[in-house]
Amino acid sequence: MNARFDGGREGRGEGREGREPREGREGRGDAGGMGRRSVFRRRKSCPFSSPQAPKIDYKNVSLLKRFVTERGKVIPCRISAVSAPKQRELTVAIKRARMLALLPYCDVRSAAASESHAA
């Protein structure tokens, strides 16, 4: 009964106080950031939040093209710095412009390249 008094930890927990830290962990300060230092970046502001900012409209193709990649994907808000409500509005405008053939679903060159690979 006395042998099990320590909760069954007799071989596992002894001697840990004197043990040295594992290699590569001393002096880092973080749990596992691979030694990289964080760089302070100024938070971008939403391009549509100011009063003189352009309104999001499906007919303004030159504005919408800035938020679409050459492959036709909508650029995410963490990269474009658009706020979440404006990003949803922008996505709807891009989809409307695509439906009316104002914007392509994908780049013409990439579509032609995929057709040549299919043949």
C-alpha positions as CSV (number, residue, x, y, z in Angstrom):
1,M,0.0,0.0,0.0
2,N,2.8,2.4,0.8
3,A,4.6,1.7,-2.5
4,R,1.6,3.1,-4.5
5,F,1.1,6.2,-2.2
6,D,2.8,8.5,-4.7
7,G,0.1,7.8,-7.3
8,G,2.1,5.4,-9.4
9,R,4.7,8.0,-10.4
10,E,7.7,6.4,-8.7
11,G,9.8,5.9,-11.8
12,R,8.6,8.8,-13.9
13,G,8.8,11.9,-11.8
14,E,12.0,11.5,-9.9
15,G,14.9,13.7,-10.8
16,R,13.1,16.1,-13.0
17,E,14.0,19.1,-10.9
18,G,17.7,18.8,-11.6
19,R,17.3,18.0,-15.3
20,E,18.6,20.5,-17.9
21,P,16.3,21.9,-20.5
22,R,16.1,20.2,-23.9
23,E,18.4,21.3,-26.7
24,G,17.5,24.3,-28.7
25,R,14.9,25.6,-26.3
26,E,16.9,27.8,-24.0
27,G,16.7,31.5,-24.4
28,R,13.9,31.5,-27.0
29,G,11.0,32.7,-24.8
30,D,8.3,31.2,-27.1
31,A,6.8,27.7,-27.2
32,G,7.9,26.8,-30.7
33,G,8.2,29.7,-33.0
34,M,11.3,28.3,-34.8
35,G,13.3,31.3,-33.5
36,R,11.7,33.9,-35.8
37,R,11.1,37.3,-34.4
38,S,7.8,38.9,-35.0
39,V,8.0,42.1,-37.1
40,F,5.6,44.8,-36.3
41,R,3.4,45.6,-39.3
42,R,1.0,48.5,-39.4
43,R,-2.5,47.3,-39.7
44,K,-3.9,48.2,-43.2
45,S,-7.2,50.1,-43.3
46,C,-10.1,49.1,-45.4
47,P,-10.0,50.9,-48.8
48,F,-13.8,51.2,-48.8
49,S,-14.3,52.6,-45.2
50,S,-13.3,56.3,-45.9
51,P,-16.0,58.7,-46.9
52,Q,-14.4,59.5,-50.3
53,A,-13.8,55.8,-51.1
54,P,-15.4,54.4,-54.2
55,K,-18.7,52.6,-53.8
56,I,-18.7,48.8,-54.6
57,D,-20.6,48.4,-57.8
58,Y,-20.7,45.4,-60.2
59,K,-20.5,47.9,-63.1
60,N,-17.2,49.3,-61.9
61,V,-15.0,46.6,-63.6
62,S,-11.7,48.4,-63.1
63,L,-12.3,48.5,-59.3
64,L,-13.3,44.9,-59.2
65,K,-10.3,43.7,-61.2
66,R,-8.0,44.9,-58.4
67,F,-9.6,42.3,-56.0
68,V,-9.4,39.3,-58.4
69,T,-6.3,37.4,-59.2
70,E,-5.2,36.6,-62.8
71,R,-6.7,33.1,-62.3
72,G,-10.1,34.6,-61.4
73,K,-10.0,34.0,-57.6
74,V,-11.3,36.7,-55.2
75,I,-8.4,38.0,-53.1
76,P,-9.0,37.2,-49.4
77,C,-9.7,40.1,-47.0
78,R,-6.6,39.3,-44.9
79,I,-4.4,40.2,-47.9
80,S,-6.5,43.0,-49.5
81,A,-7.3,44.6,-46.0
82,V,-11.0,44.9,-46.9
83,S,-13.3,44.7,-43.9
84,A,-15.5,41.6,-43.6
85,P,-18.8,43.3,-44.5
86,K,-17.3,45.1,-47.4
87,Q,-15.6,41.8,-48.5
88,R,-19.0,40.1,-48.7
89,E,-20.4,43.1,-50.7
90,L,-17.3,42.9,-53.0
91,T,-17.7,39.2,-53.5
92,V,-21.4,39.6,-54.5
93,A,-20.4,42.4,-56.9
94,I,-17.7,40.3,-58.5
95,K,-20.1,37.4,-58.9
96,R,-22.7,39.7,-60.5
97,A,-20.2,41.1,-62.9
98,R,-19.2,37.5,-63.9
99,M,-22.8,36.6,-64.5
100,L,-23.2,39.6,-66.9
101,A,-19.9,38.8,-68.6
102,L,-18.3,42.0,-67.4
103,L,-15.6,40.0,-65.7
104,P,-14.2,36.7,-66.8
105,Y,-14.5,33.6,-64.5
106,C,-10.9,32.9,-65.3
107,D,-8.1,34.4,-67.4
108,V,-8.4,33.6,-71.1
109,R,-4.8,32.5,-71.3
110,S,-5.1,30.0,-68.5
111,A,-8.3,28.6,-70.0
112,A,-6.6,28.1,-73.4
113,A,-3.7,26.4,-71.8
114,S,-5.9,23.9,-69.9
115,E,-7.8,23.1,-73.2
116,S,-4.5,22.4,-75.0
117,H,-3.5,20.0,-72.1
118,A,-6.9,18.2,-72.3
119,A,-6.5,17.3,-76.0
